[in-house]
């Protein structure tokens, strides 16, 4: 079968041939329809995040997938059923986090991540997975199901952020998303129904498809070159929620300045080892005296995938079509992984429903 992988010592993904996998007991065989490309894939390719499967000279990429059950293999799934796979798997024997149904809360050394760290991904014509890690979804998601995994990360992040405000009557009116990439835009769409006013920060010039999408959602675009994060309260308004999806380390600290009294910031980006000076004492006081909070969040699990499916189902029909701007067949791997100013979300299409 065809697969897209990065090989040890290489710095670009390639189309390779691999044997079609045979499902173990408890696993189902899935025929891949589409796999999304995101920033983590580029980090894996560059070698700055994740790692190869043990004993393998390559890593099959991809963790945002939608597929069709080809062989249920005695599981409770049905042939022809549309599914999306979760990302984390136990490293051999199930750890405490997997046993209690919370693999998304495991530290990095107590889990594997398909297509990212220690396990092959889904960017292949077929993959196998334990049925317990496959989430059935409606047939309507055959083309947009690749958006469920990234949206599931937002569902978990917001769940944790809101939980930190659950001890009092939190008044939430304004939200700011840092980053106008696919995850930021997905999150922005999610927040439209929960906040009166929403903003999305980026660094792009008009005309730009992400800015068009931001404004079509009814949000305000904030150009960080004109208004840095810490200046947002003075130029626009203080924020009850700040969602960071840039991976720019300074934004973690600037978020504290952007928050209103009782506000919460949630961080999802993974920066490098950046070093810089911060006004630590002032920011510490601002957190304490303002009852503000900063929450970190990574990964998600079954209930977040299910919530993401519900959230995406409620969005306007045009949203998924405008977010997924480019679709490539596997043979066009070089073009698919190129950067282009008019792209938002790129997917690899292995098959159709």
N, C-alpha and C positions, 0 to 999 in steps of 0.2 A: 504494500500500500504506500501511497505518497504521504509524506510528513514534512513539516517545516521545523528545522532544528538548527541550533548553533553547536559547532564542534569545538572541542578543547583547543585552545590556541588560536581560534578564529575570532574575528570581530564582526562577522556578518552572518545573517541567517541564510540557510540554503535548503533547497528542496532535496530530500533524500528518499530512498526506498527502505522500508522496514517490513518485516513480516506482520501480517494482521494478527492482533493479539487474540488469544483464546481465554475466555472468562474462567476464572477459578470458581469453585463452589461459593455461592452467595454473591457472585458478581454477575452483572449483565453486560452484554456487548452492545455498544451504542454506535450507530452510524452518524458521523458528524455532519451537520448542516453548515453551521457558520461558527467562526471564532473571531472575537474582537482583538484588536491590537491596542495596547495601552502603554503608559509610561514605564510600568514595571517590566514589560517585555524588553524595552531598550536597556534598562538597567541590567537585566539578566545577560543580554548580548554583550554589553560592555564589561561585564564581570564585576560590577559594583554592588550587586545585590543577589542573594540566593546562592545556589551551588548545584553542581551536576549530580545526577543519581550515582550512588556508589557503584564503582566498577564500570561505568559507562563512559564512552568517549564522546558522547553528544547529549544534548538536552533538547527534547521536543518542547517547543514553546507553547504558550497559550493557556490561559486560565479562565477566559470569558467565553463559554461555549454553549451552544444549543444543539441537540441532536435527537435522533429517533432510536428507540429501542429496537435493535436488530434481532437480538436473541435474549429473551428474559432469563434463560438458563435456570429455570426452576424458582426464580424469585417471584415476588408478588406483582412485579411490573408486567405490562402487556406488550406484545410485539406491536410496533407502530406508534407507541406512546411517545409524545414529545416530552423531553426532560432537559433540565440544566444540571450540571454537576457542581457540587461545592468544591472548595479548593484544598482544604487541609485533610491530611491522612495521618494515622498513627505510625510512628517509626517502629515497625515490628509489632510487639504487643501493645495493646491499647494502654495509654497512660491514664492517670486519674482524670484529666480534663476530658478525654474522650469517653471514659466510662460514665461520667456524670452529664454527658451531652453538651459540653462547653469547649469544643476544640478551639474555638476562636479566642479563648482566654488563655491558651497554653503559651508558655514562653517558646522562643524560636527553636531551642534545642530539644523540645519535647513534641515536635510535629514535623511532618513533611508538607510541602506545598506543591501541588501539581503545576508543572510548568514554571516553577519559580525556584524552589529549594529542595533538592534531593529526590525529586520524582518527575517523571515525564509528564508533559502537559497534554492538551487536547487538540493541538494543531496538526491533526492527522485525519485520514479518512475514517478510521475507527479508533475507539478507545474502550477500555473496560473500567468498571468501577463497582464497588460494593453498592448494592441497591439502596442501602441506607443513606448513601451520599448523593443520590440522584433525586431531584425534586420534579415531580410531574407538573406540567404547566399546560395551559390551554393551547389548542392548535393555532390560535391567532398570533402566537409568538414565534412562529417558524422563522421569520426574518429579523425580528427585533429581540429575540430571547437573549442575545449576547449582552443586552443592557441590564439584565436581571442581576448578574453577579456584581457589577459596580454599584448599582442602586442598593443592593443588599448591604454593602459596606456603609452607605449613608444611613440606611435604616438602623443599623446597630449603633453607629456613632451618635445619631440623634437620640436613640433610646437612652444611651448612657449620659448624654448631655442633659436631657430632660430629667433623668433620675436625680442628677445633682441639684436640681432646682425644685424637687418634689416636696421638700419639707416646709415650704411656705407658698403663699399665693403669688406666683411669679407672673408678672405682667409682661407679656412679650408682644412687641409691636414691630420692631425693626430687626432685620437679619442681613448680614453681609457674608457673601461667599468669596473667599480669596482664591482666584484661579478660574479662568474661563475655558479650561479644557473640558473634555467629555464628562469627567466626574463632577467638576464644578457646575456644569450646566444641568446635569441630572439632578444634583442637589438643589439647585435653584428652582427647578420645576417642582420638586417635592415641597419646598418651603412656601410656594405661592398661596396654598390654601391655609397656612397656619400663621402667617405674618401679614400685617397690613401693608408694610413697605419692605421691599427687598432690593438688595444691591449686589452687584457682581464686579469684582476688581480684576483687571487684566492689564496687559501692556501692548495692545494692538491698535493700529491706525484704521480709521474708516476708509473705504468700505471694507467690511469684514463679516463673514458669515456668523461668527460667534456673537458679535455685537448685535447683529440683526435678530438672532434668536433670543438674546437677553431681553431686548426691547419688545419683541413679540410676546414674550411671557409676561410683560408688564413690569419688568424690573428696570433699575437704573444702572447704566454702565459707568464704572469708576475707573479712570485711567490712572494707574499708580505712578506714572511719570509726572502727572500733574498734582495728584493728591495721594501721598503715601498713606499707608494704613493708619499710622498714628494721628494723621491729620483729618481722618474721616469724620470724627465727631464735630469738629469745628466747621467743616465745609458742608457736611450733610446733617448728621445727627448721631448721637451715641447709639451703639448697637446692643440689643438684648442677646443676640446670638452672633458669633463669628465662627464660620466653618472654614478651616484652612485646608486647601488642596493644592498648594504650590510646591511644597518641599523646600521652601526658602526659609532657612533657619531663623532669620531675623523676624519673620512674621509671627513666630511663636510669642515673641516678647512685645511686638507692636500690637498684637491682639489685645493685650491687657489695657493699653491706652485707648483702643477702639471701643471697649465694652462700657456699657452704661452700668449704673448701680444694679447689683444683683445679676449681672449678665454672665454668660458662660461662653467660653471659646472651646472648640473641639478641633484637635489636630490630627490630620491623617497623612500629611506629606512626610517623606523620608529624606532628610537632607544629608549632605555629606558631612565631613568633620570640619565644618566652618567654625572659625574662631573670631570673635569680635567683642568689643566692650559694650556693656549694658549698664543702665542706671539701676543696679540691682536693688538698692535700698528703697528708691522711690517706687519701683514696680511692686516690690514686696508689700509696701504700705498700701498701695492702691488695691491690691488683691484683698488684703485683710479688711481695710476700712470700708471697702465697697461690697463686701460679701460676694466678690467675683470668684469665678472658678475656671480652671483650665483642665480639660480632659483629653487624654490621648486614646485613640481607638485604631485597631487593626483587625482586618478579616471580618468574618460573619459566619452564621450557621443557618440551619434549615429554616428556623422561624423568620429569620431576616430575609431569606430568599422568598419565602411565601409572602411576606409583607411587601417586598419589592415588586412582586408580581401584581399584587393588588394596587399598589401605587401607580405603576406603569399603565395598568388597565384603565385607570381613571383619568389619565392625561389625554389631551387632545390628540386626535388621530395624526395630525401633521407633525407632532413633535419628534417621534422616532424617525420619520422619513427625513426630517431636516437635520437631525443629529448625525445619522449615519450617512455621510456624504460620499464615501468611496467603498466600492466592493471589488475585490480582485479574486481571480482564480489562483490556486496554489502555484502554478507555474510562473506567475508574475510576482514572485516573492521580492525581487529587488525593488520593483516599483512600489509595491505595497508598503515597504518599510522606509520609503523616502519621505522626507518632510516636505510639505507643500502648504503655502499660506491659505489656500482655500479649502483645506481639509479640516474636519472636526473629528469624526469617528471613522476609522477604517476597519473593514472586516475582510476576512478570508472566507470565501464560499467554497466548500468542498462538495456540496450536494444541495438539492432543493427538495422540498416536501413532496 
